[in-house]
Amino acid sequence: MGRNPVVGRQGPKHHAATIPDEKHAKRLAVKQIRSGIGHAATMRRTLEALGFQHHQQVIEIVNNASVRGMLFKVRHLVEVTPAQEA
């Protein structure tokens, strides 16, 4: 049995997403970068509640306290950037 490949993933590339405050971004572009498979059911339900339907999907959502709380729960599965203002 080999060692778990996830163990030892360190460095800036593998850190959790940082979520900007409301005053820095009104809307957020969120990309799911890791699958919910193998994670707790609550995390999978949180991804679904955010609007994700499949892996690598990018969604644009409003930046408010409830959304930031959901993003904090799955911050290791997503990448968060301020959305482009139209």
N, C-alpha and C positions, 0 to 999 in steps of 0.2 A: 504494500500500500504506500503510495507516494505521499509527499507532504501536500497540505492544502495550498493551492496556488494563490489564494487570496491573502494568506499570511505574508507579511513583509511588504505589502504595497504601501509605500510611503512616498512622501515628497509632494510638491505643489500640484502635480497632475492628479493625485488621488485624494485631495482634500475635499471636504464637504463644501457645498455651494454657500456663498455669502448672499444674503437677501437684503437689498437696499431698502432704506426707510421710505415712508410715504413722501417726505419732502424732497427726496432725490429722484424719485420716479413715480409717476402717477399710474403707469401700466408696466407690466413685466412680461418679457418673452421668456417662457420656460420650456426647456427641452429635456425630455426623459433620456438620460444617457446610460442608465443601467436598468435591467429588467426587474420586475417585481417578483419573478419566480424565485423561490427559495427564501423569501422574506415573509415576515408575519402578515397574516390576513388583514390586519388593520392598516398596514402600509399599502397593500394592494388596493384596499378600499379607498384610502386617501388619494392614491394616484387616479383612481376612477372618479372620485368626487371633484378633483381638480379639472377633469375633462380629458385625461389621457385615454386613448383607445388602443394605442400600440407603441412599441418601442421606437425611439428616435423621433417621435412626433414633437412638433413645436406648437405651443399654444400661447395666446396672448390673453392675460388676465388682469383685472383691476388689482392694484396694490392696496390692500386694506389689512386690518389686524387679523381677521379670520383666515385670510389666504396666507398671510405670512406664517401663522401658526401651523397650517397644513404643510407649507413648504419646509418649515423647520423639522417637521416629523420625517420627511422623506428627503432631506437635504443631501444625503449621500447618493441618491438615485437621480437627481436632476441637476441641471445647469441653469442658472438664473441670470438674466441680463435685462437692463432697462429696455423697454420697447421703443421703437422708432416712432416719434410723433408724426402723425399724418397731417 
